Structure formats: C-alpha cells, structure tokens
Amino acid sequence: MIDYTEELLRGRNHHTLGRSNGHTWTEHLSIADRAFSEGDEETYGKHLDEAAASYVASVQRLSWMAEDRFVFANENDLLAAAGISAGEVASKFKAMAFGIMVSIIPNLAPLADCDDTALMSATYLNLASQLPWGTGAAFLQANLAIGRAMVKVTPPASLEHHWRPMPPATEADVVSKALGYFKELGVRLRAGEIVLSEVDRARAIATHGRVVEMEQSLPQLDSHAEASMSAAMVG
C-alpha cells in the first residue's frame, strides 16, 4: 500500500500540494494561527476556512493517484506541518475539516465522533475515489490569468436533482475502509515505520475497538436471506 503521508503534509514527492488563493493548507493554517494570536478575527476566519477546505481537497487529490493508498496524518503531524501548536486554532481546524468530510460522505459521522484525525483522513482518502464525478472537495481555477485557484466543496447530495441519487459510501464501506486503515497501521508499526507514544497507542487501540463495535452493529443478513441472495446471483 502506497504511503502518501509526506505528500499530504509537505508535498515532497511527485506532486505539489494544491494551493487555494495562493497558499497550501499548511500555509493557511499558519496564517490563521498568527491572525488569531494578533486578534485579527477577519483574517483568522478567512484563512481557517481556507485551511480546512484545502486540507480535505488535498486528501481527495491523493485519491486519484493509486488504488492502494495510506496516510498517517494524526494531529501532531498536521500541527508540525503547519508550524503551529495545539490549542483553539488546531481544534477548530480539525472540527471544520471533519465537518467538510461528513458533509460530503455523511456515513463518516460515526468516525468523526472518534476524534481521530489520522483515521478520518485515511478513510476519506480511500472513499473519495468512489465519489460521483464533480463532487467532493476540489481545487478549481478561479482566475486562469494569474493561476489562482479556489476550493469548491460539492456534496453529492446537493446534485441529486440533476441525476439519480448516488450514495457516496454506505456504513459498511466506511467501516471496511476504517478497518483497512488499522490493518495497515499495524503493519507499519511492526515494521518500525511509524512510532506511537503510549498515549497515541492507547488512543488508537480504543478507536479500533469502537470501529469493531460499529462493524458488529451493522445489519446482518439471516441465513435464509443469504441463501436466497446466493441463489439469485447464481441463477
């Protein structure tokens, strides 16, 4: 599974981070943090909005690159990439990014409640490639003359009056991708490619337990229904 963590955080590999109104999501977040400390509410709000939208668009951009994708973007990773410290700005940024992801894929809501940035980012990454064309979070050229782009967020549900409704991901899809993230995380932990503090390890274990509970709560077909479905598929 290809690891795009460095690309998401710093744009170091084959592709650069997308820019919205001249800045990457890390730059927007850094500017928002500085504006917050200076009491400049207008600049703070503007760049925080841009940071959250650009972050989600950057995650979605990586979904185009390969079938097997992995990112480990925990909160410490994000703050380090933006050069800021934990606090109100970081918490607001995370909440806004989660909100955008859930607005696009509503069945991500239970994962958002787990408050695990790496889990949300990795799961959204691996579901975004299944979104209907033209939906999700994307960088769009706003002014071709100066090469300036903006992020447009288009939830699939907002376009249902144009075409047949297409749910972006079922609960089962979300749980499957989330469990896939934990499986890959375990592989990389054992290989020494990722190191977790005791606190982060405990949080990951607890979050994995919640996702397993989500899997167990999914509706299960009874044996008669399964047999009928199998017969129908064979027939």
Buried (B, 14 or more C-beta within 10 A) or exposed (E): BEBBBEBBBBBEEEBEBBBBBEBBBBBBBBBBBBBBEEEBEEBBBBBBBBBBBBBBBBBBBBBEBEEEBBBBBBBBBBBBBBEBEEEEBBEBBBEBBBBBBBBBBBBBBBBBEBBBBBBBBBBBBBBBBBBBEEBBBBBEEBEEEEEEBBBBBBBBBEBEEEEEEEBBBEBEBBBBBBBBBBEBBEEBBEEEEBEBEEEBEEBBEEBBEBBBEBBEEEEEEEEEEEEEEEEEEEE
